[in-house]
Amino acid sequence: MAGKQIIQLTGKGAKTDMEPILIITAVPQEMALLEHALVNAVRQTTTAFEYAEGTIGTLHVTLCAGGIGKINAAAAAATLIELQRPRLVINTGCAGAYPGSGLSVGDLAVASDEILGDDGVQTQGGWRDLRFMGLASFVRGKHTYHNELPLSKHAAEKAMQLADYCGVILMRGRFVTVSTCSGTRQRGETLARHFNAIAESMEGAAVAQICVRSGVDCLEIRGISNLVTDRDMSAWDIPRAVESAQRFVLKYLEDLDRTEPGTFVQVAPEL
């Protein structure tokens, strides 16, 4: 019986197993433009999640709106990383910017680190983190992680260079992930000061944690939908924030395709 021969049609340094780029958002609105850009898009389902996959240039791209909050985000990331073994996870959507960050509605921000902002204990002396409690969020190899989670420096630096080239405002800094959004200026100032952070969301640290556990690079890009002040949604602009974030992610993918193209694999009969 004739066997099969794998013919790799690729550029220098490309992946041989066509590892996808996995993009995770909370809600469909945060990935609508990205899905529209997919070529040969198809919808797939796992037991718990629906996702779309297709190509952008030579890149295999998978999109999933996993749902609001840390539980949904972690579950979606874990499920799709296990299923697809991506080379990079991009977490995108909107975020609230802290007072004093220098960010405005419609600006873009990239995370240098993620912080689990309310995992800890409330004491008479105030909130204390997991390290104070003697609890690790998780352990991987020789590294013990508490509230602070690293993201890919290489991917973030690439994003900053691209933004500079394109003339796009992109601020890099620490993000905080919370289960209860900050709805007062005082709370926002407290978190910004305590963590030296620029913005908050409800999912970022969960995706980052699953990526660290899985050994996959993670990039987090968010558009600023609001400033964290006393809650006034008339001053918010979620559509502008999520459009800005997606348009930049598309630029990032186009640049990635140019510099680190994907791999097309053709299966031919063995002679």
N, C-alpha and C positions, 0 to 999 in steps of 0.2 A: 504494500500500500504506500502510495506516495506521501511523503511528509510535507511539512510546510516550512518555508523560509521567510524570515522576517527581514524586510528591506527597510532600513531607516532613512527617511528623507528629511534631513534636518540641517540646521546651521551649526556652527562651532559652539560647543559647550551646552547644547540643548539636552533636556532630560530624555532618557531613553524609554521611560514608561509613561510619558505624556501625563504627568501629574497635573491636576487642574489647579486653578486659582479658585478658592472657595470664598464667596462673599456672603456675609451674614448681616442681616438687618433685623430690626424688631417688627416692623410693619411693612406691608406691600408698597406703600407710598415711598418708602425709602429705597426701593430697588426698581421702581417702575421704568425709569429711563435706562437703567442698566439692562433690564430684560428686553426692552425695545431694541437695544443695540446688538443683542445676540443674533448670530446667524445660525440657521438650522436649529432653532430653539425647540426643545421638547420639555414637557412636564413629566416629572417622575414623582413617585411617592415611596416613603418608607412606612414603617408601622405607624409612626407618629407625625411625620413631617412631609409636606409637599415641597418640591424644589424644581427649579428650572435649570437646564444646562444647554450649552451651545458653544459657539466659538466667537471670539473677538480677535480678528487677525488670525494668527496661528495658535492663539492661546485657547485652551479648553477652560471654560468658565462655568462655575456652578453658583447659583443664587438661591438663598433661602431666607424667607422672612419668618424667623423662628418664634416670634411673640415677645410680649413685653416682660421685662424683668429678668433677674439672674437665673431663675430655674429654667425658664424657656430657652434662654440664650445658651446656657451650659449644655442642656440636653440636645439642642440643635447642633451645636459645635461638636459635641462628642459623637453624635450619630453620624454626621457627615464626614468627619475626619476619619472615623473607623471605616466608613464605606468607601471613601474616595482617596484617602491618603494624599491630600493636597500638598503642594510645595509651599503655598502661602495662603494664610487666611486674612481677609480684609474685613474688618468690622466697621460698618459705616451707618450713618443716620444723623440725628440731630442731638444737640447738647445745650445745656444752659451754661453760660459763662459767668464766672464769679466776679464780683465787684473788684476793681483794681487790676484785673487781668490784662486790660488793654484791648479786649475783644469787643466787637460790636455785632449786632444781628446781621447775619449774612456772611460773616467772616468764616474762615476755616481754621480748624485746629487739628493737630496730630499728637497722639499720646506718646510721651517718652516712657512713662510708667503708668500702671493702673493701681488704684487703691481701693480695697474693700472698706468703704467709709463708715459702715455701721455694724460690722462684725466685731463684737467685743462685749464689754460689760459697762453698764452705767453704775458708777460708784458715788459715794457721798462727795468725793473729790472731783467728780466729772466722769466723762467717758474715757475708757481705757481700751487698748487694742488687744489682739489675740496674744501677742508676745507677753503682755502683762499677765494674762490669764494662764500662761504656760501651755498654750495650745497652738499647734501648727495648723495652718490651713491645709497643707499637704507637704510631703517630703518626696523629693526626686533625686536619687543618687545621693550625693554628699550635700545637697542644698535643702535647707528647710525654709519654707515660705510661710509668712504670717499674713499681714494685710497688704504688703507691697508686692506687685507682680511686674516683671519686666516685659517689654515688647521688643520687637526686632529693631536694633539700632540701625542696621543696614537699610532696612525698608523705610524707616522714618527719615533717614538722611537722604535717601533717594527721592523721597517725596518733597523734602525741603529744597533740594537742588532743582527739582522740576518746577516747583512753585516759583522759585527765584527766576528761572529761565522764562517762565510764562507770564511773569509779572503779577502773580496771584498772591494775595496776602494769606499766609499760612503760619500760624504760631505753634511752636512745639512746647509742650509742658506736661505736667502731671495731671491726670484725670482722676476723679473720684467716682466710684459707683455706689449708688445708694438704693435702698428699697423704698424709702420714703423721700420723694423729691423735696428739695429745699424751697419752701414757699414764702420765706421772709428774708429780707436783706441781712438781718442779724445771723441767721443760720448759715447763709452763704458765706458771710465774712468769717464766721467761725471755722468752717470747713476749709476755706481757702487758706487761712492763716495756719491752721493746725497741720495741714498736709502740704503746704506750699504748692497749691494746685490752681489750675486755671479754669477748669470746667467740670461738669458732672453729667452723668447719664445713669440709666438703670440696668445696663447690660455689659458694659465694656470689660469690667474685671472678670466676669464669668467667662467670656470668650477667651480672654488672655490666659486665664488659669488653665482652661482645657488645652490651649495651645502649648503652654509650658509643660504640662503633664504629658502631652503627646509628642513633644519634640518638634513642633511645627512653628515656623516663623509667623508672627502676627503683626499686622499693621492696623491701626485704628485712626480713621479719618472722619471727623464730624463737622457738620455745618452748625453754626450758632443760631438757634431759633429764638433765644431770649436771654436776657440778663437775669441773674438770680437776685431779684429784689423782692419787695413785697408783691405778692402774686397779682399780676394784672395781664391777663391773656390778650387784651386789646393791643398790647405792645409787642406781642409775639409775631413771628413770621415763619411758621414751620415749612410751608411750601418753598419759600426762598432758600431756607437752610438745607433742606434735603435735595433740592435741585443743584445747589452749589456743590454739595458733597459728591453727588453722583457724577456731575460733569468733571470734577477733578479726578475721581476714581477712573473715569474713562480715559482721561489724559494719562494717568499713571499706567493703565493697562496698555495703551498704545505705545508708550515709551518702553515698557517692559517687553512688549512684543518686538520692538525694534532692537533692543539691546540683549534680550535673553529669550529668543523665540521658542515657541513650543515645538513639539515633535509630531510629525505626521508619520504613521506607521502603515505600510502596505503589506498585506499578506499575499505571497505568491507561491504557486506550487513548486516544490523542489524537483529539480531535474535529475 
